[in-house]
Amino acid sequence: MPTYQIKAPDGNTYKLDGPEGASDDQVREQVLKQHPNAGSAPDRSVTDKLLGIGGERYQTFPERAVRGLADLPRKLIDAAQSAPAGSHEASQAMVGPAFETALATTPLSPAMRGAAAATGVAAPTVKDIESASNAGYKAARESAVPIEAQAVNDLAKSLSDGLTKVGYRDYLAPKTFRAVEELKALPNPTYQDIESVRQLLQRAGADPVEKDAVRRAIDGLDDFMETLPEGVGNLSKEARGNWSAKRGAETIEEALDKAERQAGSAHSGANTDNAIRQQIKSIRNNPKKSRGFSEEELAQMDAIIHGSPGGNLMRTGGNLLGGGGGLGAAVTAGAGALAAGPLGAAAPLIGYGLKQAGGASTRRQVEQLLEMIRRRSPEAEKTGATKMPTPSRPAADLLAAPMRAAAPFLPDSPLGPNQI
């Protein structure tokens, strides 16, 4: 029996005994069966990346900074010439090159690219999660699992007693108590019957006076439905978990859309960063809106609200360079022109680019929050997509010492020593 030799993606060479005439694909398939990790390329060290060993060579910060600044005037001229002369579109056309240069000349750009390049099993989309939830509910409704009327009567009594114990009465929360009473009137209860009562409770929860009583009743109802036999309990639990993730993701997406519309109404869009933080803060500080989010997700909201060191750095740099527009931009441009000629006059545009980069950094934090929510859904668990990618941020660490030293001397700087 001949011995075959093949080099796998992990860089190792494997030998395998096999039948005469086996193809390379057949040999590779057998090697991967015996060595599952052979199909993954090894992680490259920082030295390998800088020297270009085993892949593309990474550019260092000084290389990017010098090339980006040297090429900025040409990009600005080209952008201005491509737009109608003297128009608002001309100034907007120059924002792109300024934004690119801001990213190229900040040491945080490798961390940004590293985060975008983080690999792993893709999280299910919100649409996928919604479809899985609907399919789970449908399967549970169509099940013929027997539910004893006495068990449902006991559930109704337990819910009523529990509400009474915490101070509610039928005259204080009449809609909630009436919905619970309907459980007792079911002679041959089905999953659909119980689900209908749950929907009644959800409608009753729109009344602020009843929302707490409704929440308690629904929690007890869900606990009961998750104990149903023949797999129906699991179907119900998964469907609700997927629906919870779907609603959480939609809440964050709606907040992000609202923030971008709010920032866009200011024409420049320079305050996208603050608008996003304000919208996330409104969710975090609202007990009703924040209910259902995990501790990790709430912590991520706090991180968005307070800002990352990189995002705060770019926002501060943008403000110092006159990136907010108005009189500050004019003064900065004039001072820059006197000090450094045409390149100095472009300082407000670079500042604007930095502010846009700060907003992009905050958006990435929101996108990470969205991914956290999608990955905790039962649908993600089924596809093995529960683990969050962990991008490295070596460049951000390099900024810590100089920024800690410079922070006290920056006017109105949001970067305190505890944020570095």
Secondary structure by P-SEA (a helix, b strand, c coil): cbbbbbbccccbbbbbbbcccccaaaaaaaaaaacccccccccccaaaaaaccccbbbbcaaaaaaaaaaaaaaaaaaaaaacccccaaaaaaaaaaaaaaaaaaccaaaaaaaaaaccccccccaaaaaaaaaaaaaaaaaccbbbbaaaaaaaaaaaaaaaaaacccccccaaaaaaaaaaaacccccaaaaaaaaaaaaaaacccccaaaaaaaaaaaaaaaaacccaaaaaaaaaaaaaaaaaaaaaaaaaaaaaaaaaaaaccccaaaaaaaaaaaaaaacccccccccaaaaaaaaaaaaccaaaaaaaaaaaaacccccaaaaaaaaaaaacccccccaaaaaaaaaaaaaaaaaaaaaaaaaaaaaaacaaaaaacccccbbbbcaaaaaacaaaaaacccccccccccccc
